[in-house]
Amino acid sequence: MTPYAILGTGDVAKSLARGLRGLGHPVMLAGRDAAKTAATLADFAGETGSQTGSYAQAAAFGQTVVLAVKGHAAAAVLDAAGSALNGKLLIDATNPIEDATPEHGVLRFFTGPNDSLGERLQQAFPSLRIVKAFNTVGAAHFVQPRFAGGPGSMFIAGNDAEAKAEVAALVRAFGWEPYDCGRIEGARATEPLCQLWCLPGLLRGDWAHAFKVIAP
Ligand SMILES: NC(=O)c1ccc[n+]([C@@H]2O[C@H](COP(=O)([O-])OP(=O)(O)OC[C@H]3O[C@@H](n4cnc5c(N)ncnc54)[C@H](OP(=O)(O)O)[C@@H]3O)[C@@H](O)[C@H]2O)c1
């Protein structure tokens, strides 16, 4: 079993924590204020058998780390997690969403087309083995989703082949087919899929869908 640190307390953090606990992995979730996080997540932690802590405590606890915070806070959260992160596999589920009203159902990003949050984080934290994943579908569908047409594609991107293999195995255990998008620059292509995934939801309240790559 692998101890997982989850930096985050929202829907993504809770969905992945539930899935990881279901596979038997120890999990610690973390927020900005450890006491507030413990109080807010008391029921969830009790129900799932998860622990809670500060970012630094979670970073020390986790052999693998998940980043599941608002995109604009991602770098600051990794800073706060500190040196215990060094060398670890970081699953980056974040998207670079601006705090702004979507335009006709299209979320605004603070990155451009030849850039991505995944790359920015990898450049700022070179010791981390970052794998972008779980950012192209809603958190409600992360674990054993039931879509017509079989397993959807979970897009993964990162520079470290071993780290990607570990994430691919986790993705499969959650009922998805991993789809390798190459090095971390692949995040330039996968992060905007969040805009496409959210568009039907923001336009007409349809949040039940996923992407699947099909081939002859
Ligand atoms: N929701 C989805 O279905 C979904 C799916 C795929 C990817 N994503 C991406 O995954 C990430 C997490 O999404 P989410 O919906 O679970 O949560 P969220 O509402 O986007 O973010 C909440 C989390 O961000 C943390 N945070 C840290 N510093 C912050 C700051 N300065 N300002 C605001 N929040 C801060 C919060 O910590 P505290 O607990 O201390 O408040 C909390 O854990 C996002 O980047 C999102 O774009 C979301």
The ligand as a Gaussian input file, in Angstrom:
#p B3LYP/6-31G(d) Opt

LIG

0 1
 N      -14.159000      20.084000      -9.228000
 C      -13.892000      19.234000     -10.220000
 O      -14.745000      18.424000     -10.616000
 C      -12.516000      19.248000     -10.859000
 C      -12.193000      18.254000     -11.770000
 C      -10.909000      18.204000     -12.305000
 C       -9.968000      19.149000     -11.920000
 N      -10.302000      20.143000     -11.048000
 C       -9.264000      21.082000     -10.616000
 O       -8.772000      20.543000      -9.383000
 C       -8.468000      21.581000      -8.461000
 C       -9.322000      21.396000      -7.199000
 O      -10.674000      21.544000      -7.521000
 P      -11.826000      21.448000      -6.396000
 O      -13.093000      21.707000      -7.115000
 O      -11.665000      20.207000      -5.613000
 O      -11.480000      22.605000      -5.372000
 P      -11.399000      24.207000      -5.589000
 O      -12.660000      24.800000      -5.078000
 O      -10.983000      24.525000      -6.982000
 O      -10.193000      24.563000      -4.603000
 C      -10.359000      24.445000      -3.239000
 C       -9.060000      24.039000      -2.614000
 O       -8.044000      25.004000      -2.893000
 C       -7.372000      25.289000      -1.666000
 N       -6.663000      26.572000      -1.622000
 C       -5.393000      26.730000      -1.235000
 N       -5.004000      28.000000      -1.293000
 C       -6.080000      28.695000      -1.710000
 C       -6.297000      30.070000      -1.940000
 N       -5.344000      30.978000      -1.796000
 N       -7.525000      30.439000      -2.343000
 C       -8.499000      29.515000      -2.513000
 N       -8.344000      28.181000      -2.300000
 C       -7.132000      27.785000      -1.907000
 C       -8.477000      25.193000      -0.643000
 O       -7.885000      25.078000       0.626000
 P       -8.693000      25.322000       2.003000
 O       -9.277000      23.996000       2.350000
 O       -7.657000      25.766000       2.939000
 O       -9.757000      26.368000       1.707000
 C       -9.177000      23.944000      -1.098000
 O       -8.485000      22.784000      -0.682000
 C       -8.722000      22.883000      -9.203000
 O       -7.505000      23.336000      -9.756000
 C       -9.714000      22.488000     -10.296000
 O       -9.621000      23.331000     -11.427000
 C      -11.568000      20.215000     -10.517000

